Amino acid sequence: MDKLLEIKDLSVRLLTAYGVARGVRGVSLEVGEGEIVGIVGESGCGKTLTAKSVLGLHNAERTEVGGQMIYRLKSGETVDLAALSQRDFQKIRGGEISMVLQDSSTSLSPIITVGRQMEDVILAHRDIKRPEARAVAAELLESVGISEPQMRLKCLPGELSGGQLQRICIAMAISSEPRLLLCDEPTTALDSVTQAQILALLKKLSKERNMAVLIVTHNFSVVKRICDRVYVMYAGLIAESGTADEVTKSPKHRYTADLLKSIPDAETKGRLESVAGALPDVYGDIAGCPYAPRCKSACEGCLKSVPVTEFTPTHFAACVKGGGQNG
């Protein structure tokens, strides 16, 4: 599969009143053309910062971004997103890469109709008139499974359900036919049935449009349902990566195994397991495995430099006890 996006040693440092926070400490990952890739981890691990870096959605005056993000344009040329100015990013956002944010209700203006907002986005990327843009908007709503699209276009966001709003945000994001769609927790605050429908929709759109999807989530159930490959993040670093089946069925990092044990299923009896402790201080340095203070299998080797181990050609983990998580 051809590489669409290749992130190399990405670091994101945030300048705050308390000092320099190291949100991302050296992340490397790849997204293939038409592939669905997940970044999973608990809140504060750096997964959203990583996704937003791809579109340069940071305060440039208070954020330092290092590393490379090599993206292949529709023209076939490659560009380093990490080296782009905000002006250059305007040529990338929407037309090449789009993003669906976490809370659809705050992504739309509450006082402007859905149709008007969709038309404005379409007109920003296509050389057509507003009546044509409205027709395109109706077609897009139909393509994402919204019934009576012409009527929905006349509605204000407050008149629609959470599931409908999320579908509208997805329709707006794909209106410019991007090659890569970034999704930040796209099923948050939705009921389980609607969550499944949204994930099925993303999978369908990815296949139909040959559109790659990079999905950020804290939920391994999402990974199992939709992702081809997954990267497990912890403390701004990649703890484990592999195909969705490899990582969920045979985890090699204790953090991954602990996250999987916290997922409820039909066979779960009694209380679910939780992970004690908290993420490392974002203002400090990390020596050895960052998960060692919370890991039940930690040993002396975990306090030193932890190399990334290859278990299969597609499965890697930064764990000295790879596969030995039964301690």
Backbone bond lengths (Angstrom), bond angles and torsions (degrees), N, CA, C in turn:
res aa  C-N    CA-C-N  psi(-1)  N-CA   C-N-CA  omega(-1)  CA-C   N-CA-C  phi
1 M - - - 1.459 - - 1.532 109.85 -
2 D 1.340 117.02 131.78 1.451 121.40 -178.83 1.527 110.98 -68.87
3 K 1.338 115.82 139.77 1.460 120.59 177.97 1.523 109.93 -73.65
4 L 1.317 116.39 130.36 1.457 121.57 174.15 1.529 109.99 -98.78
5 L 1.331 115.89 -42.07 1.462 122.02 179.72 1.520 109.00 -135.23
6 E 1.320 116.22 132.06 1.466 121.22 176.20 1.530 108.80 -130.83
7 I 1.312 115.93 112.43 1.461 122.02 178.88 1.524 108.42 -97.04
8 K 1.328 116.29 127.87 1.452 121.71 -177.12 1.526 110.52 -122.22
9 D 1.325 116.23 114.42 1.461 123.14 173.16 1.529 111.90 51.31
10 L 1.315 116.82 48.09 1.466 121.76 179.94 1.525 111.36 -70.52
11 S 1.322 116.32 130.87 1.457 121.48 173.64 1.520 108.59 -128.37
12 V 1.340 115.86 140.75 1.462 121.23 177.17 1.522 107.87 -130.23
13 R 1.325 116.35 117.00 1.463 123.25 179.85 1.525 108.55 -112.69
14 L 1.327 116.16 126.56 1.458 122.04 -177.50 1.531 109.87 -105.07
15 L 1.322 116.83 125.21 1.465 121.63 -180.00 1.520 108.70 -86.87
16 T 1.324 117.42 109.65 1.455 122.48 -177.33 1.525 110.48 -118.08
17 A 1.331 115.91 174.98 1.460 121.19 179.09 1.526 111.35 -67.40
18 Y 1.335 116.84 -17.73 1.467 121.41 -178.09 1.525 112.56 -99.79
19 G 1.312 116.90 -1.93 1.455 120.53 -178.65 1.520 111.15 129.43
20 V 1.312 116.38 -162.41 1.466 121.76 -178.66 1.526 109.52 -94.83
21 A 1.336 115.91 116.12 1.469 121.19 178.13 1.524 109.15 -92.12
22 R 1.334 115.74 128.99 1.468 120.70 -179.77 1.527 109.05 -94.18
23 G 1.327 115.29 88.42 1.466 120.49 -176.81 1.516 113.38 -71.55
24 V 1.335 116.55 -40.60 1.461 122.99 176.99 1.519 106.90 -129.47
25 R 1.342 117.22 130.03 1.464 120.73 -168.18 1.531 114.79 -111.90
26 G 1.306 118.18 9.25 1.472 119.98 -180.00 1.512 110.92 134.44
27 V 1.323 116.08 67.60 1.463 121.99 -175.84 1.523 110.63 -99.03
28 S 1.315 115.67 133.84 1.464 121.84 174.23 1.529 108.51 -126.65
29 L 1.317 116.14 129.11 1.463 120.42 178.76 1.520 109.73 -156.60
30 E 1.336 115.28 165.72 1.458 121.70 -179.20 1.527 110.33 -133.27
31 V 1.324 114.97 148.83 1.463 121.61 173.52 1.516 107.08 -130.17
32 G 1.325 116.28 123.60 1.456 120.80 179.89 1.512 111.77 -87.28
33 E 1.300 116.38 161.92 1.463 121.73 179.23 1.531 109.96 -61.70
34 G 1.325 116.90 126.71 1.460 122.21 178.69 1.515 114.65 73.14
35 E 1.338 118.16 10.42 1.461 122.84 -175.74 1.528 110.69 -95.77
36 I 1.327 116.20 150.03 1.468 121.53 174.36 1.524 108.00 -108.05
37 V 1.323 115.73 115.27 1.460 122.54 -176.35 1.522 109.56 -119.02
38 G 1.326 116.41 136.25 1.453 121.06 179.57 1.520 111.96 -108.60
39 I 1.340 115.87 145.37 1.460 122.50 167.29 1.519 105.70 -116.20
40 V 1.329 116.91 117.97 1.457 120.58 -174.01 1.529 110.44 -123.32
41 G 1.317 115.58 146.48 1.460 120.95 179.17 1.517 109.53 167.78
42 E 1.328 116.42 168.07 1.453 119.78 -179.12 1.530 110.78 -75.64
43 S 1.316 116.67 167.94 1.462 121.59 -179.26 1.527 110.52 -58.66
44 G 1.329 116.25 135.10 1.455 121.25 178.20 1.508 114.87 92.44
45 C 1.333 117.78 3.29 1.470 119.92 -176.43 1.532 112.66 -83.92
46 G 1.332 117.88 -10.93 1.456 120.66 177.24 1.515 115.32 104.93
47 K 1.316 117.65 5.26 1.466 119.34 -174.73 1.534 112.05 -69.45
48 T 1.331 118.43 -41.56 1.463 120.22 178.75 1.527 111.05 -68.93
49 L 1.333 117.21 -38.90 1.464 120.58 176.06 1.527 110.94 -58.70
50 T 1.325 116.08 -39.42 1.459 120.57 178.54 1.518 111.01 -62.71
51 A 1.338 116.53 -47.16 1.467 120.74 -178.98 1.527 111.10 -64.65
52 K 1.321 117.02 -43.60 1.464 119.88 -178.65 1.525 112.04 -67.11
53 S 1.332 116.85 -27.39 1.465 120.31 178.10 1.519 111.22 -62.96
54 V 1.342 116.31 -31.43 1.461 120.55 -178.49 1.536 110.77 -62.35
55 L 1.338 116.74 -29.58 1.460 120.77 178.87 1.527 112.60 -107.85
56 G 1.328 117.10 8.36 1.458 120.25 178.14 1.510 113.25 64.45
57 L 1.328 117.21 33.51 1.469 120.89 -176.54 1.532 111.00 -89.58
58 H 1.318 115.88 58.67 1.464 121.94 178.12 1.517 109.13 -128.46
59 N 1.318 115.52 159.90 1.454 120.71 170.58 1.524 107.32 -73.73
60 A 1.317 116.55 107.04 1.468 120.90 -173.35 1.522 112.63 -60.32
61 E 1.328 117.36 -27.55 1.463 120.48 -177.56 1.516 112.20 -78.83
62 R 1.318 118.05 -19.81 1.461 121.13 -175.40 1.527 113.07 -122.47
63 T 1.319 116.92 13.83 1.466 120.98 -177.84 1.523 110.16 -133.53
64 E 1.319 115.50 134.68 1.459 121.55 175.12 1.529 108.27 -114.59
65 V 1.318 116.23 121.25 1.466 121.83 -179.19 1.520 109.12 -112.53
66 G 1.328 116.66 126.83 1.458 122.03 178.30 1.510 111.38 -120.66
67 G 1.321 116.44 169.44 1.455 120.46 -179.03 1.514 111.48 92.09
68 Q 1.318 115.92 -165.91 1.461 122.02 -179.51 1.528 110.69 -129.80
69 M 1.332 115.89 149.12 1.467 122.76 173.38 1.527 106.68 -135.13
70 I 1.314 115.95 90.99 1.459 121.82 -174.92 1.532 109.68 -85.63
71 Y 1.333 115.37 118.54 1.472 121.09 -177.86 1.533 109.81 -120.69
72 R 1.331 116.11 136.58 1.464 120.91 179.25 1.520 109.32 -95.18
73 L 1.318 116.58 117.00 1.456 123.39 -177.75 1.519 111.91 -72.42
74 K 1.338 115.88 167.61 1.463 121.12 177.25 1.523 110.75 -59.34
75 S 1.330 116.06 -29.74 1.468 121.11 -179.68 1.526 112.45 -72.56
76 G 1.335 116.86 -13.88 1.450 121.17 -177.05 1.513 112.85 99.51
77 E 1.327 117.49 -15.06 1.456 121.63 177.32 1.528 109.91 -75.50
78 T 1.325 116.20 156.95 1.463 120.64 177.29 1.517 110.03 -110.23
79 V 1.335 115.56 151.70 1.458 121.79 -179.73 1.522 108.52 -141.66
80 D 1.323 116.54 145.09 1.464 121.77 176.01 1.524 107.98 -91.25
81 L 1.324 116.87 105.32 1.460 121.36 -177.37 1.525 111.90 -61.85
82 A 1.334 116.92 -29.92 1.464 120.35 -178.68 1.520 112.16 -67.69
83 A 1.323 117.08 -18.68 1.464 120.66 -177.33 1.531 112.73 -100.50
84 L 1.335 117.58 0.86 1.460 120.59 -176.27 1.524 112.17 -80.09
85 S 1.328 115.77 147.92 1.464 121.51 171.73 1.524 107.90 -82.43
86 Q 1.334 116.74 166.66 1.457 120.07 178.08 1.531 110.69 -61.39
87 R 1.305 117.23 -33.23 1.463 120.39 178.65 1.523 110.57 -66.08
88 D 1.333 116.62 -42.46 1.465 120.24 179.16 1.526 111.33 -67.06
89 F 1.344 116.04 -32.15 1.465 120.02 179.56 1.526 111.59 -63.28
90 Q 1.333 117.25 -27.34 1.457 120.35 -179.35 1.530 111.45 -61.74
91 K 1.331 116.39 -25.84 1.459 120.50 178.54 1.527 111.59 -79.81
92 I 1.328 115.56 -18.46 1.465 121.38 -177.80 1.522 111.43 -93.31
93 R 1.341 115.74 -42.92 1.465 120.79 -175.52 1.523 111.07 -63.37
94 G 1.298 115.62 129.24 1.456 120.89 178.85 1.511 112.11 88.22
95 G 1.325 117.65 -64.61 1.457 120.97 -175.72 1.512 113.99 -67.37
96 E 1.344 116.70 -35.64 1.468 121.65 -179.73 1.531 111.64 -108.59
97 I 1.323 115.50 -46.07 1.467 121.84 -176.11 1.525 108.61 -132.85
98 S 1.322 117.13 131.77 1.462 122.12 176.83 1.526 109.59 -124.00
99 M 1.326 115.61 165.59 1.464 119.36 -177.90 1.524 111.11 -139.18
100 V 1.316 115.56 138.64 1.458 123.02 172.54 1.523 106.53 -107.25
101 L 1.323 116.51 116.35 1.457 120.49 -176.36 1.519 111.78 -80.74
102 Q 1.324 115.41 170.38 1.454 121.82 -170.67 1.520 113.59 -65.04
103 D 1.324 118.24 -47.22 1.463 121.65 -173.94 1.522 109.37 -108.07
104 S 1.315 116.51 103.03 1.464 120.62 -177.09 1.522 112.02 -63.77
105 S 1.337 117.67 -29.50 1.459 120.74 -177.21 1.523 111.98 -67.33
106 T 1.326 117.65 -26.35 1.466 120.88 178.52 1.523 112.27 -98.37
107 S 1.321 117.14 -3.37 1.460 121.05 179.07 1.523 111.28 -85.33
108 L 1.329 116.17 -14.82 1.467 121.53 -177.92 1.525 109.85 -116.98
109 S 1.319 116.39 145.49 1.461 120.59 176.02 1.524 109.31 -70.75
110 P 1.334 118.14 131.79 1.469 119.95 -177.93 1.528 114.06 -75.97
111 I 1.344 117.45 -10.35 1.464 119.71 -174.00 1.537 112.74 -112.43
112 I 1.318 116.79 5.90 1.465 121.40 178.49 1.518 108.53 -121.62
113 T 1.308 117.39 137.99 1.464 120.47 -177.31 1.528 111.27 -62.41
114 V 1.302 114.67 154.17 1.463 120.95 178.67 1.523 110.24 -58.04
115 G 1.330 116.34 -42.43 1.453 120.24 -178.54 1.516 112.56 -60.46
116 R 1.334 116.78 -46.02 1.461 120.54 -179.41 1.528 111.11 -61.93
117 Q 1.335 116.49 -41.36 1.461 119.88 -179.49 1.529 111.23 -67.01
118 M 1.313 116.45 -40.33 1.461 119.36 178.72 1.525 110.89 -67.00
119 E 1.323 116.86 -41.05 1.461 120.99 179.41 1.533 110.71 -60.26
120 D 1.337 116.57 -43.13 1.468 120.32 -178.61 1.533 111.04 -60.97
121 V 1.336 116.03 -40.38 1.468 119.83 178.83 1.521 110.50 -66.45
122 I 1.320 117.14 -43.48 1.465 121.79 -178.87 1.531 110.44 -64.53
123 L 1.330 117.17 -42.93 1.464 121.49 -179.14 1.523 112.03 -66.25
124 A 1.331 116.44 -27.14 1.468 120.27 179.78 1.526 111.73 -69.10
125 H 1.352 116.23 -21.59 1.468 119.50 -175.32 1.524 114.05 -119.52
126 R 1.329 117.44 -8.38 1.466 119.44 -178.74 1.530 110.30 -128.83
127 D 1.309 116.81 144.08 1.459 122.46 -179.87 1.524 109.38 -89.48
128 I 1.336 115.77 72.05 1.460 121.73 179.68 1.526 108.75 -136.61
129 K 1.344 116.53 170.68 1.459 122.45 178.82 1.536 109.85 -90.11
130 R 1.334 115.98 165.17 1.467 120.13 -175.96 1.528 113.58 -60.43
131 P 1.332 120.71 -42.44 1.475 118.70 177.72 1.534 112.73 -57.69
132 E 1.338 116.11 -38.89 1.461 119.72 176.99 1.527 110.62 -67.29
133 A 1.332 116.22 -38.13 1.464 120.54 179.32 1.523 110.54 -63.60
134 R 1.327 116.65 -35.92 1.474 119.69 178.96 1.529 110.59 -67.03
135 A 1.322 115.90 -37.92 1.472 119.80 177.70 1.524 110.11 -65.44
136 V 1.336 116.69 -40.66 1.464 121.14 177.63 1.526 110.35 -63.62
137 A 1.347 116.17 -40.84 1.464 120.69 179.58 1.527 111.01 -61.23
138 A 1.320 116.91 -41.57 1.466 120.91 179.18 1.530 110.26 -64.40
139 E 1.325 116.59 -41.43 1.468 120.46 178.66 1.528 110.90 -63.60
140 L 1.339 116.12 -39.77 1.458 120.24 179.86 1.529 111.30 -65.49
141 L 1.337 116.37 -41.49 1.468 119.26 178.52 1.525 110.64 -62.60
142 E 1.310 115.88 -39.50 1.467 119.76 178.21 1.521 110.51 -65.66
143 S 1.343 116.91 -37.02 1.466 121.04 -177.93 1.530 111.97 -68.75
144 V 1.343 117.19 -24.00 1.465 119.69 178.90 1.528 111.52 -99.21
145 G 1.320 116.88 12.08 1.462 120.51 171.48 1.506 116.39 87.54
146 I 1.336 118.16 23.13 1.470 120.41 177.81 1.526 109.06 -96.53
147 S 1.327 116.06 123.50 1.460 121.38 -179.17 1.531 110.42 -76.30
148 E 1.319 115.71 157.16 1.475 122.77 179.77 1.534 111.53 45.25
149 P 1.330 117.62 59.13 1.462 121.18 -174.84 1.520 114.48 -58.41
150 Q 1.337 117.63 -37.65 1.466 119.24 -179.39 1.517 111.72 -61.65
151 M 1.315 117.05 -37.27 1.460 120.73 178.82 1.530 110.89 -72.00
152 R 1.354 116.97 -39.15 1.464 120.80 -179.58 1.526 111.56 -64.55
153 L 1.333 116.61 -31.92 1.459 120.08 -179.79 1.525 111.59 -63.01
154 K 1.326 117.02 -25.73 1.468 121.31 -178.68 1.531 112.35 -85.30
155 C 1.339 116.47 -7.40 1.464 120.78 -175.92 1.518 112.45 -83.18
156 L 1.333 115.53 153.07 1.456 121.64 167.14 1.530 107.58 -85.22
157 P 1.339 118.37 152.17 1.469 120.25 -178.84 1.526 113.93 -52.62
158 G 1.323 117.53 -35.09 1.464 120.79 -178.41 1.514 114.21 -66.46
159 E 1.325 117.19 -13.64 1.459 121.60 -179.93 1.524 112.52 -89.95
160 L 1.338 116.72 -2.00 1.463 120.99 -175.16 1.523 110.96 -116.45
161 S 1.325 115.90 160.05 1.464 121.49 -179.54 1.534 110.52 -78.95
162 G 1.336 115.92 167.83 1.453 121.03 178.79 1.513 112.25 -61.49
163 G 1.332 116.54 -40.05 1.452 120.71 178.80 1.523 112.08 -64.93
164 Q 1.335 116.20 -40.51 1.457 120.60 178.28 1.534 110.78 -65.25
165 L 1.332 116.67 -41.67 1.464 120.63 179.43 1.530 111.04 -63.46
166 Q 1.328 116.58 -39.65 1.465 118.99 179.12 1.524 110.68 -65.51
167 R 1.323 117.14 -39.20 1.460 120.51 176.87 1.533 110.92 -64.13
168 I 1.324 116.37 -38.02 1.467 120.34 178.55 1.525 110.38 -65.06
169 C 1.328 116.55 -42.04 1.471 120.17 178.05 1.522 111.10 -62.93
170 I 1.326 117.05 -38.05 1.463 120.89 177.08 1.529 109.77 -66.22
171 A 1.338 116.51 -42.43 1.466 120.61 178.94 1.528 110.84 -60.74
172 M 1.329 117.27 -41.68 1.460 120.95 178.57 1.529 110.59 -65.25
173 A 1.326 116.37 -38.95 1.466 120.67 -177.62 1.524 112.13 -67.21
174 I 1.334 117.28 -33.10 1.468 119.94 -177.77 1.527 112.31 -94.34
175 S 1.335 117.33 0.45 1.464 120.71 -175.44 1.524 113.00 -61.98
176 S 1.339 116.45 -27.81 1.472 120.04 -179.77 1.524 111.94 -97.77
177 E 1.333 115.99 12.53 1.468 123.24 177.05 1.531 112.11 55.06
178 P 1.327 117.41 58.23 1.471 120.87 179.21 1.527 111.09 -70.36
179 R 1.325 116.28 157.65 1.457 121.17 176.25 1.520 110.78 -89.26
180 L 1.348 116.29 -20.05 1.464 121.30 -178.64 1.520 109.20 -135.52
181 L 1.318 116.27 128.25 1.457 122.10 177.84 1.527 108.96 -114.90
182 L 1.329 116.39 122.13 1.458 122.37 176.53 1.521 108.82 -95.51
183 C 1.320 117.63 129.67 1.466 121.88 -178.97 1.527 109.33 -124.91
184 D 1.320 116.53 116.85 1.462 121.35 -179.79 1.525 109.36 -100.34
185 E 1.333 116.69 104.35 1.468 122.49 179.87 1.540 110.90 46.88
186 P 1.331 118.72 58.88 1.469 120.93 -172.68 1.522 115.03 -68.64
187 T 1.336 118.71 -10.67 1.471 119.87 -178.25 1.526 112.59 -112.08
188 T 1.330 117.29 10.27 1.462 120.55 179.26 1.528 110.77 -62.02
189 A 1.325 117.26 139.04 1.473 124.64 176.06 1.526 113.61 70.08
190 L 1.329 117.10 10.82 1.461 120.27 176.86 1.523 109.32 -104.49
191 D 1.328 117.06 149.04 1.461 119.82 177.00 1.520 109.58 -69.15
192 S 1.323 116.49 164.57 1.463 121.54 -171.76 1.524 112.87 -61.44
193 V 1.336 117.71 -36.23 1.464 120.63 179.97 1.526 109.92 -67.61
194 T 1.340 116.40 -45.24 1.461 120.48 179.79 1.524 111.08 -66.86
195 Q 1.331 117.07 -36.36 1.466 120.78 175.93 1.522 110.74 -56.98
196 A 1.316 115.82 -48.10 1.470 120.65 -179.43 1.526 110.72 -61.71
197 Q 1.325 117.23 -38.40 1.464 120.91 -179.87 1.526 111.08 -66.88
198 I 1.344 117.40 -41.56 1.458 121.53 -179.83 1.531 110.61 -65.36
199 L 1.322 116.75 -42.09 1.469 120.43 178.75 1.528 111.02 -65.28
200 A 1.327 116.22 -40.80 1.469 120.06 177.41 1.525 110.60 -63.48
201 L 1.333 116.49 -36.91 1.459 121.44 178.25 1.530 110.87 -64.42
202 L 1.341 116.85 -45.87 1.462 120.24 179.56 1.524 111.45 -61.26
203 K 1.324 115.66 -40.89 1.467 119.97 178.84 1.526 110.88 -64.58
204 K 1.320 116.37 -40.98 1.473 122.18 179.37 1.535 110.43 -64.09
205 L 1.336 117.07 -46.75 1.461 121.20 -178.97 1.526 111.40 -64.42
206 S 1.333 115.96 -38.68 1.460 120.25 179.27 1.527 110.39 -61.17
207 K 1.320 116.20 -43.43 1.468 120.55 -178.19 1.520 111.16 -70.70
208 E 1.327 117.18 -44.49 1.466 121.19 -176.42 1.523 111.91 -66.40
209 R 1.336 117.28 -37.27 1.465 122.02 -173.58 1.525 112.82 -103.34
210 N 1.323 117.13 1.36 1.462 120.93 -173.90 1.527 109.95 51.74
211 M 1.303 115.23 43.02 1.466 123.17 -176.45 1.527 109.93 -101.74
212 A 1.321 116.60 126.49 1.459 120.05 176.36 1.522 109.63 -75.15
213 V 1.333 116.15 147.91 1.459 121.89 178.93 1.518 108.67 -129.18
214 L 1.326 116.63 128.09 1.464 122.44 172.46 1.516 106.34 -111.47
215 I 1.327 116.46 110.41 1.459 121.33 -172.86 1.521 110.88 -110.46
216 V 1.323 115.71 128.29 1.461 122.93 179.10 1.525 108.22 -99.01
217 T 1.324 117.10 128.97 1.459 120.24 -178.22 1.526 111.11 -155.86
218 H 1.319 116.30 157.49 1.464 120.92 171.92 1.529 110.11 -103.12
219 N 1.322 115.96 1.03 1.462 122.05 -169.28 1.533 111.10 -111.03
220 F 1.321 116.48 114.45 1.462 120.42 178.62 1.525 112.31 -67.69
221 S 1.314 117.52 -20.03 1.464 119.81 176.56 1.526 110.35 -63.75
222 V 1.335 115.99 -36.09 1.464 121.01 176.36 1.520 109.95 -64.73
223 V 1.330 116.28 -43.66 1.462 121.58 179.41 1.523 110.52 -58.59
224 K 1.321 116.35 -47.23 1.469 120.48 -178.45 1.521 111.96 -62.39
225 R 1.333 115.96 -33.82 1.459 119.94 -173.47 1.530 113.21 -80.61
226 I 1.343 117.83 -32.63 1.460 118.66 -167.71 1.522 115.72 -126.89
227 C 1.334 119.00 -27.35 1.473 120.78 -167.42 1.528 114.26 -84.52
228 D 1.336 114.76 145.02 1.456 121.34 170.76 1.532 109.16 -83.64
229 R 1.336 116.04 -45.75 1.465 121.77 178.33 1.523 109.21 -133.91
230 V 1.333 115.87 163.40 1.466 119.81 -176.76 1.521 110.80 -145.61
231 Y 1.327 114.89 145.57 1.462 123.08 172.62 1.525 107.62 -117.44
232 V 1.330 116.34 126.09 1.465 121.77 178.05 1.528 107.85 -95.95
233 M 1.336 116.31 120.65 1.461 120.51 -178.05 1.519 111.28 -105.48
234 Y 1.334 114.80 143.82 1.457 120.59 174.39 1.522 108.54 -148.26
235 A 1.318 116.82 127.26 1.464 122.76 176.55 1.528 112.54 53.88
236 G 1.328 116.69 39.89 1.454 120.81 176.85 1.508 115.23 79.41
237 L 1.335 116.96 10.03 1.464 122.10 -178.17 1.527 110.06 -128.38
238 I 1.334 116.98 159.74 1.458 121.34 173.56 1.522 108.57 -86.26
239 A 1.330 116.34 118.35 1.465 120.92 178.72 1.522 111.41 -86.78
240 E 1.340 115.52 -36.45 1.471 119.62 -176.98 1.522 109.34 -156.71
241 S 1.312 116.38 149.79 1.461 121.01 176.09 1.520 109.71 -148.35
242 G 1.321 115.25 152.53 1.455 120.23 179.24 1.508 110.71 167.62
243 T 1.320 117.01 -173.67 1.456 119.28 173.75 1.524 108.33 -66.84
244 A 1.316 115.89 158.60 1.461 119.29 -179.12 1.526 110.88 -58.97
245 D 1.322 117.55 -39.24 1.467 121.14 179.06 1.526 111.56 -65.79
246 E 1.339 116.97 -43.67 1.461 120.40 -179.11 1.526 111.55 -61.37
247 V 1.312 115.52 -46.93 1.467 119.76 -174.45 1.526 112.02 -72.43
248 T 1.336 117.18 -39.06 1.467 119.59 -176.77 1.529 113.15 -81.88
249 K 1.338 117.23 -29.03 1.463 119.99 -177.67 1.529 113.29 -96.10
250 S 1.346 116.62 -25.01 1.460 119.67 -178.92 1.530 110.58 -141.78
251 P 1.338 117.20 65.85 1.469 120.18 -177.56 1.525 111.48 -63.65
252 K 1.331 115.83 141.08 1.462 121.29 -178.80 1.527 112.85 -109.88
253 H 1.309 118.37 -8.55 1.460 121.85 177.00 1.526 108.30 -113.11
254 R 1.322 116.22 138.00 1.466 119.58 -176.95 1.528 111.66 -60.12
255 Y 1.341 117.31 -34.39 1.461 120.36 179.30 1.529 110.52 -61.70
256 T 1.330 116.42 -44.82 1.464 120.65 177.69 1.520 110.63 -60.08
257 A 1.331 116.18 -45.44 1.466 120.67 -179.57 1.532 110.73 -61.77
258 D 1.329 117.16 -40.19 1.464 120.81 -179.79 1.525 111.12 -67.55
259 L 1.322 117.33 -38.96 1.462 120.03 177.06 1.528 111.05 -63.36
260 L 1.316 116.48 -41.63 1.462 120.75 -179.40 1.525 111.93 -64.63
261 K 1.330 116.55 -32.50 1.472 120.31 179.98 1.523 112.19 -71.75
262 S 1.332 116.61 -14.06 1.468 119.49 -178.38 1.525 112.39 -92.24
263 I 1.345 116.79 2.35 1.462 120.76 -179.57 1.532 109.70 -89.31
264 P 1.329 118.61 124.55 1.469 119.66 177.26 1.518 111.17 -74.56
265 D 1.331 116.26 145.60 1.467 121.01 173.29 1.520 108.51 -145.32
266 A 1.312 115.39 179.24 1.473 120.23 -175.05 1.520 112.13 -63.89
267 E 1.339 118.21 -23.92 1.456 121.19 -176.53 1.535 112.93 -96.06
268 T 1.345 116.72 -4.61 1.464 120.08 -178.10 1.525 110.42 -66.90
269 K 1.319 115.99 129.16 1.463 121.32 177.50 1.523 108.70 -122.21
270 G 1.330 116.11 139.53 1.460 120.00 179.90 1.520 111.12 76.81
271 R 1.324 116.15 -162.90 1.455 121.81 -177.39 1.530 111.63 -78.35
272 L 1.323 115.13 144.80 1.462 119.86 176.77 1.524 109.69 -73.30
273 E 1.319 115.87 152.00 1.461 120.34 178.54 1.531 109.72 -76.79
274 S 1.333 115.91 145.82 1.456 121.05 176.40 1.521 108.89 -123.81
275 V 1.325 115.56 163.15 1.461 120.94 179.79 1.516 108.64 -101.91
276 A 1.317 116.57 117.19 1.461 120.55 -179.07 1.523 110.07 -73.43
277 G 1.337 116.15 158.63 1.454 120.21 176.28 1.516 112.46 87.77
278 A 1.333 116.15 -171.20 1.456 121.52 -176.63 1.520 109.96 -140.91
279 L 1.326 115.14 169.00 1.460 121.39 177.74 1.532 110.37 -62.12
280 P 1.339 117.90 153.61 1.466 120.67 177.40 1.523 111.43 -62.92
281 D 1.324 115.69 159.52 1.449 122.22 178.21 1.533 109.87 -61.94
282 V 1.343 116.03 124.31 1.459 119.60 -177.57 1.528 112.33 -71.17
283 Y 1.330 116.70 -12.38 1.461 120.02 -179.65 1.528 112.52 -93.52
284 G 1.312 117.17 -7.53 1.462 120.37 -176.62 1.514 112.97 -107.24
285 D 1.328 115.19 170.70 1.457 121.36 175.63 1.533 109.21 -83.89
286 I 1.321 116.18 160.22 1.458 121.92 178.38 1.525 109.10 -121.26
287 A 1.319 115.84 125.90 1.465 121.12 176.21 1.529 108.57 -110.04
288 G 1.317 116.76 128.99 1.456 119.78 -179.67 1.516 111.63 75.51
289 C 1.321 115.74 -154.04 1.462 121.20 -179.31 1.529 109.74 -76.33
290 P 1.329 118.96 123.45 1.464 120.61 -178.68 1.528 113.46 -65.92
291 Y 1.336 116.38 -18.48 1.474 119.74 -178.59 1.529 112.30 -89.13
292 A 1.328 117.46 -7.57 1.462 121.59 -174.62 1.535 114.09 -52.50
293 P 1.349 120.46 -42.75 1.469 119.65 -179.32 1.524 114.22 -63.24
294 R 1.330 118.17 -18.79 1.466 121.65 -178.44 1.527 112.28 -108.94
295 C 1.332 116.47 -4.09 1.463 121.35 -171.33 1.533 111.68 -89.55
296 K 1.320 117.33 129.76 1.459 122.45 179.34 1.527 111.76 -74.95
297 S 1.329 116.59 -14.88 1.465 120.10 -178.78 1.528 112.67 -106.94
298 A 1.333 117.19 10.84 1.463 120.23 -175.46 1.525 111.74 -62.64
299 C 1.331 115.13 144.12 1.456 121.62 177.45 1.536 108.25 -133.39
300 E 1.325 116.59 -178.95 1.456 120.45 -177.73 1.530 111.70 -61.03
301 G 1.323 117.04 -34.26 1.459 120.83 -179.74 1.517 113.34 -64.63
302 C 1.339 116.10 -24.13 1.464 120.52 -178.78 1.528 111.70 -70.38
303 L 1.335 117.02 -20.22 1.460 120.75 -178.23 1.522 111.99 -84.55
304 K 1.336 116.48 -6.06 1.458 121.41 178.68 1.537 108.90 -103.68
305 S 1.284 117.02 -172.58 1.459 121.19 178.43 1.532 109.85 -62.44
306 V 1.331 115.97 129.54 1.466 121.08 -177.71 1.526 109.58 -108.65
307 P 1.330 118.10 109.91 1.468 120.38 -179.50 1.529 111.14 -75.64
308 V 1.323 115.31 157.66 1.460 120.55 175.30 1.522 108.16 -82.40
309 T 1.331 116.32 126.84 1.466 122.19 -177.41 1.521 110.34 -104.41
310 E 1.321 116.57 136.90 1.465 121.89 176.48 1.524 109.19 -93.58
311 F 1.334 116.55 122.70 1.462 121.78 179.38 1.524 111.47 -101.58
312 T 1.326 115.51 -34.65 1.468 122.52 169.48 1.529 105.11 -141.23
313 P 1.330 118.58 171.31 1.465 119.63 179.13 1.529 114.01 -58.67
314 T 1.344 116.59 -15.44 1.472 119.56 -178.83 1.524 113.16 -120.33
315 H 1.336 117.26 -1.07 1.468 120.53 -173.06 1.530 110.16 -120.74
316 F 1.349 116.20 120.73 1.455 122.47 -177.03 1.525 110.11 -134.02
317 A 1.339 116.23 150.27 1.454 120.50 176.47 1.538 110.54 -152.60
318 A 1.316 115.91 143.74 1.466 121.71 178.19 1.524 107.99 -95.76
319 C 1.324 115.26 74.01 1.462 120.30 -175.88 1.534 109.26 -148.63
320 V 1.336 116.46 127.45 1.475 119.29 -179.04 1.513 112.17 -72.95
321 K 1.341 116.96 -16.96 1.466 121.66 179.23 1.516 111.08 -110.41
322 G 1.324 117.95 29.57 1.456 121.30 -175.22 1.507 113.87 -40.41
323 G 1.317 116.28 117.94 1.462 121.37 179.27 1.513 112.98 91.34
324 G 1.322 118.12 -12.43 1.477 119.85 -178.53 1.506 111.01 -103.25
325 Q 1.326 117.05 63.39 1.462 121.43 -176.08 1.517 113.68 -99.71
326 N 1.273 117.73 30.19 1.466 118.32 -176.05 1.524 112.87 -104.75
327 G 1.331 116.08 12.86 1.447 119.45 179.96 1.489 113.63 -74.50
